[in-house]
Amino acid sequence: MHEIAPLILDLTIMLGIASIVTLLFQRIRQPVVLGYLIAGMIIGPYIPSGNLIIDIPNIKILSELGVIFLMFSLGLEFSFHKLKKVGFSALITGIFDVAIMVLLGYWTGKYLGWEKNNCLFLGAAIAISSTTIIFKAMGEMGLKTKRFAEVIFGILIVEDLLAILLLVALSTIMTTQHFFSSDMFFAIIKLLMVVGSWVLVGYFIVPSLFRKVSTYISEETLTIVSIALCLFLVSVADYFHYSTALGAFIMGSVLAETVLIHRIEARIAPIRDIFGAIFFISIGMLINIPIITSEWYAILIMTCVLIVGKISVISIVTFLTGQSLSTAIRSGFGMAQIGEFSFIIATLGLSLGVLNDRLYPIIVAVSSITTFTTPYMIRLSDHISVALEKQLPKKIKYFMNSYSAWVFRVQSKSDENSFFKSITIRLFLNGIIIAIIFTLINSYIFPKINQAMINQQHAAILSELIAITLSSPFIWGMLFSYKLVSLPEYTKYSLNPIIFIIWFLTLCELIVLSIVYFYAWTTILFFITLISLFFIFAYRHLERSYHWFETQLINNIKKTSTSLSRYSELAPWETHFIEIEVGDKSPLLGKTLNECQIRQQYGINIVAIYRGRHVIFAPRGEESIFDNDKLVALGNDEQIEAFKKQIEVSSSPHENMERLTNFSLNTFILKESNPAIGKSIRQSGIREEMKGLIVGIERANNHILNPDPNMLLEINDILLIVSEENA
């Protein structure tokens, strides 16, 4: 009879103790993740009962799988549209947060008397908040659909990308002993190309594939296919020496755009929970009590710098980028911790031989402490934001609201003038695809052609011909990106500067790629002539090829998931949409909307009513409410919670229904010549003309949510209108 494998015994001990501790924590209403850390400390090697775990190498592998599946699950809940919604705020906040925290960490190390390299790695380690810990805490507390959670997830994505740049930068700095070098520049370019290729190829192929198999694929097969795709991109990321967590997240975000997203989430959740538990338990095992005791002063200083620095930087910058005071404060408190990337950064320093051996356990201790404090900080942030808004003087509160409204107005106006944005996006995406094709030809085709041909220059010319031929639809997409949008009047001259710049940039990229990859200094003129002739004769074919590619990509990126996901994307200001099902004992049954006084009592608006297969969009006040009606309501968190408490509701978060996929939220600025000015909302005819419902007005830097139908419209009002997309 064979003896049981040590790994099985280790898992028995880990999960057994964790189950007891987490049951206790649930009983006392504490976050489960804290129970995992306590369980890890109990079985760890740094207390008298330690050394219970034998197969440490395999436990580390399972722990890495925990990070992978946690990031994969986060990607499944990520939406391209959500990132776009908080993209500006997330990008600016993430950059400032990482940059300032690196400086704070460096100065803290200097204060503690550490050597320069240790200070630099300390700054990098405390700059990146923990995606897995925040994701776990938000899930347990039921906050993942809140506005501030969406902002946090957007910032975390930016930080994870910057963490990869930090790893590259630290390796380059330690090797070259220079902060700025050409190696670092090329590493950043390579990162953009590699990650861009994963996203583009994934969005182009995977959603189309899942649409074809959605009618017959079984749950078991769906699980296998999803995990296989996740591990495939994880392996690709590791091949390019990038974080495996990044590969898992990107594949999750690609699958989030498929029609089977909710089935995938349901199948992945148990796997994520098991491996995620092992990850957090293994982190608890790293908590070194003797080190914490001996280095308590340094740990205390770094913990305080981390918490205060993160809260201050993220809260301030998030507010400055247009978020409300409440969202800014809750975002800052929610991100005051470090985690998995900090361990990776510290491990890099050890492998390069530039890091003090005692710094790693100190970073683990700081991470453990801030992991403990994270759930409490998130809870505390709600009370602080409410108390602060109550205590603020009216003038300061008015100024803050006016500032947020001003940022919103600026962004709304920039959305109106989307000409340059559309061209820039097309130039950037097509430029990345062309660079990827040239890179692949240079890496895999050129060496083989070079071996087969005697003349190296001829091999380079042939390789470049192949690269240009394969890239030709995307070269067309760059050259004629202006044809896909309407040119403004001021650009319609005989010599159009915009067209000149577009052609110049396209030509520059082709020349640079030719020189860098194929050493084609002497053939530039030849290729310019050849490309010109090729495009003259193959113009129509290339146009059709590019339009087909762009249409496929846009159709795959368009959100096709359930109504609940759609509602969360239509969130103006601090509000969001939610579906509420009316039960058979609800006090609303049989009453009209006018009789219910929902907007007057709760401040929310009923945008649509789903009654079986029939949808009533923008219902009138005379519309009655019946049993099993599904109400689509717009309001902030407090208003919706108050409304739900008064009626009998039932929710099904994974219900696979395609609702509101043809509706969108639009901003519309009333210009001086608009005939609706001076009329009330009811008299304006917007509901009838646009088949839309005005759910908000931004006027003189003030937000007016769910305005009264008798309110008069004024010049420069920004209307937030929920309407049918084709209206």
Secondary structure, 3 states (H helix, E strand, C coil): CCCCCHHHHHHHHHHHHHHHHHHHHHHCCCCHHHHHHHHHHHHCCCCCCCCCCCCHHHHHHHHHHHHHHHHHHHHHCCCHHHHHHCHHHHHHHHHHHHHHHHHHHHHHHHHCCCCHHHHHHHHHHCCCCCHHHHHHHHHHHCCCCCHHHHHHHHHHHHHHHHHHHHHHHHHHHHHHCCCCCHHHHHHHHHHHHHHHHHHHHHHHHHHHHHHHHCCCCCHHHHHHHHHHHHHHHHHHHHHCCCCHHHHHHHHHHHHCCCCCHHHHHHHHHHHHHHHHHHHHHHHHHCCCHHHHHHCHHHHHHHHHHHHHHHHHHHHHHHHHCCCCHHHHHHHHHHCCCCCHHHHHHHHHHHHCCCCCCCHHHHHHHHHHHHHHHHHHHHHHHHHHHHHHHHHCCHHHHHHHHHHHHHHHHHHHHHHHCCHHHHHHHHHHHHHHHHHHHHHHHHHHHHHHHHHHCCCHHHHHHHHHHHHHHHHHHHHHHHHCHHHHCCCCHHHCCCCCHHHHHHHHHHHHHHHHHHHHHHCCHHHHHHHHHHHHHHHHHCHHHHHHHHHHHHHHHHHHHCCCCCHHHHHHHCCCCCEEEEEEEECCCCCCCCCEHHHHCHHHHHCCEEEEEEECCEEEECCCCCCECCCCCEEEEEEEHHHHHHHHHHCCEECCCCCCCCCCCCEEEEEEECCCCCCCCCCEHHHHCHHHHCCEEEEEEEECCEEEECCCCCCECCCCCEEEEEEECCC
